C-alpha cells in the first residue's frame, strides 16, 4: 500500500520548529488539565447518574439504550465503590484505547512520517467540542466512538489486504465485526456505521466478491450475536425500546417537511465539530479522494461512513427529530486525513493558521464547558428557567441532607420518590441508594423497576420535586396526607440556581398518575 500523503519518499518530513512542539505540548497539557477538572470536579450529569443507576440493576438491556455502558458502570462500582473516579475511570480507559487506535491508524497510513503527524491529529481531536464533551461524559458515546474506530481500523486493514489477495487475515474482519457488535451493544446508532461499511464494499467492484464469501456472513453473525441481549430484552418487554426510538423519530403528526429543523441539525453539528475543523476535515477528505494517492480503501470508507450516516440523519431531521450527537461516529475517520492539508509536499508544516485557530476555538469551548459544569451554569446569569439540565448538577449534598433528615423522621420503612428520572438518578447517586421510585407521565427505565402498588401501599415517603417537575395534585393525591413542601434553595457564589422541594407523604395508596 502506498502512503497517503503526497510527500515523495526521498524528501524527509520536516517536523515543526522546536518552539512549535513546545506550544503543542502546552496545549495538550491544558486540555488534559481541563479534562481532569471536569472528571473530578463536575457532579454527574443527570444522564450519567441515570446510566450509573442502571448498572446497579443488572439486566440484559434497558429501555433507553442497550446495556454495555450500564454493565461497565456496574462492574466498576462493584470493584471500586461509588465515586467520581469509579464513574469516569471507564472514560479514561476508553480514551486510551481511542487515541491508541488513532496512533495505529496514522502509523498504518503514513509509516515513518506518523510521528510528525500524530500530535497534530491528537490535538485536533481534543479541540473538537463534540469529542471533548462526549469523551468526558460517562454516557454510552465514549464506548460507541472507541469501538467503532477500532472496528473501522480493523476492517480497512482487512479490505486493503483482501484487494491485494492476501490470505490469512480474516481475523481482522472478525475483529471488526466483534467491535462493531459491541458498539451496537452500546448505542443503536452504531447501525449507521455498519451501513457505511456495507455501502463502501458495494461501491468497490474489487470488494463486492467479499459478499459471496462465508467470512462475510460469519462476521455478520458475530455482530448479531453481540447484540443478542438487546433482542432478548425487547422480546421479553414487548419491544418497547425499539418502539421508543421509532416514536422518537416519528411523532405521529401529519407528515410535513421541517426545513428549519434540518438547518438547525446541520448548523449545530458544524458548531460542535467546529467550523474551522469542518473546513479542514472535509478539505482533507476531498484531497485524499481526488488525488487518489494511495491504494488503501481508507478514503473511500471514510467518505461512505460520512455520507450514509449524515444523509440518513439529515433525512430524519426533515420530518422528525435528529440530534447532532447521533452523528458522532460519522467524522471519526476524517481526522487522520488532516496531514494532507497541514503539511506540504516538502513536509513543511504549512497549516499553522488553520490549526491554531482550531485550537483556540476548542480551548475556549473546553474552558467554558468546565466553568459551566463545575463552577456555575452560565444560563443562570441570563434567565431563571433556561437550561434546566445544567442546573441539576448543583446542590445535591444540601438536598441529600434534607432528604435524609425527612427519611429519619418517617421511619425505616419509608421510601424515596421523585417526579422525574433526572432527579431520581442524581438523588440515588448522591445517597448511593439504588431504590428510588419515580412517579411521572414519562415512560422511562424506572417504570420497569417499579415494584407495584402493593409493595408500597401504606408506606410513608420522602417526595423530592422541583419547579421543572413539580409535585402536583395528582402526585400528592397518591398519599392520604402530605406535609407542606420544604424549599431547598441552591446557590453558587451567591447566584441562585434553582429550588428543590422536599415533601413528606403519609400512607401511599396507589401509583397511577
C-alpha positions, 0 to 999 in steps of 0.5 A: 500500500502506498502512503497517503500523503503526497510527500515523495519518499526521498524528501524527509518530513520536516517536523515543526520548529522546536518552539512549535512542539513546545506550544503543542505540548502546552496545549495538550497539557491544558486540555488534559488539565481541563479534562481532569477538572471536569472528571473530578470536579463536575457532579454527574450529569443527570444522564450519567447518574441515570446510566450509573443507576442502571448498572446497579440493576443488572439486566440484559438491556434497558429501555433507553439504550442497550446495556454495555455502558450500564454493565461497565458502570456496574462492574466498576462500582462493584470493584471500586465503590461509588465515586467520581473516579469509579464513574469516569475511570471507564472514560479514561480507559476508553480514551486510551484505547481511542487515541491508541487506535488513532496512533495505529491508524496514522502509523498504518497510513503514513509509516515513518512520517506518523510521528510528525503527524500524530500530535497534530491529529491528537490535538485536533481531536481534543479541540473538537467540542463534540469529542471533548464533551462526549469523551468526558461524559460517562454516557454510552458515546465514549464506548460507541466512538472507541469501538467503532474506530477500532472496528473501522481500523480493523476492517480497512486493514482487512479490505486493503489486504483482501484487494491485494489477495492476501490470505490469512487475515480474516481475523481482522474482519472478525475483529471488526465485526466483534467491535462493531457488535459491541458498539451496537451493544452500546448505542443503536446508532452504531447501525449507521456505521455498519451501513457505511461499511456495507455501502463502501464494499458495494461501491468497490467492484474489487470488494463486492466478491467479499459478499459471496464469501462465508467470512462475510456472513460469519462476521455478520453473525458475530455482530448479531450475536453481540447484540443478542441481549438487546433482542432478548430484552425487547422480546421479553418487554414487548419491544418497547425500546425499539418502539421508543426510538421509532416514536422518537423519530416519528411523532405521529403528526401529519407528515410535513417537511421541517426545513428549519429543523434540518438547518438547525441539525446541520448548523449545530453539528458544524458548531460542535465539530467546529467550523474551522475543523469542518473546513479542514476535515472535509478539505482533507477528505476531498484531497485524499479522494481526488488525488487518489494517492494511495491504494488503501480503501481508507478514503473511500470508507471514510467518505461512505461512513460520512455520507450514509450516516449524515444523509440518513440523519439529515433525512430524519431531521426533515420530518422528525427529530435528529440530534447532532450527537447521533452523528458522532461516529460519522467524522471519526475517520476524517481526522487522520486525513488532516496531514494532507492539508497541514503539511506540504509536499516538502513536509513543511508544516504549512497549516499553522493558521488553520490549526491554531485557530482550531485550537483556540476555538476548542480551548475556549469551548473546553474552558467554558464547558468546565466553568459551566459544569463545575463552577456555575451554569452560565444560563443562570446569569441570563434567565431563571428557567433556561437550561434546566439540565445544567442546573441539576448538577448543583446542590445535591449534598444540601438536598441529600441532607434534607432528604435524609433528615425527612427519611429519619423522621418517617421511619425505616420503612419509608421510601424515596420518590421523585417526579422525574428520572433526572432527579431520581438518578442524581438523588440515588447517586448522591445517597448511593441508594439504588431504590428510588421510585419515580412517579411521572407521565414519562415512560422511562427505565424506572417504570420497569423497576417499579415494584407495584402498588402493593409493595408500597401501599401504606408506606410513608415517603420522602417526595423530592420535586422541583419547579421543572417537575413539580409535585402536583395534585395528582402526585400528592393525591397518591398519599392520604396526607402530605406535609407542606413542601420544604424549599431547598434553595441552591446557590453558587457564589451567591447566584441562585440556581434553582429550588428543590422541594422536599415533601413528606407523604403519609400512607401511599395508596396507589401509583397511577398518575 
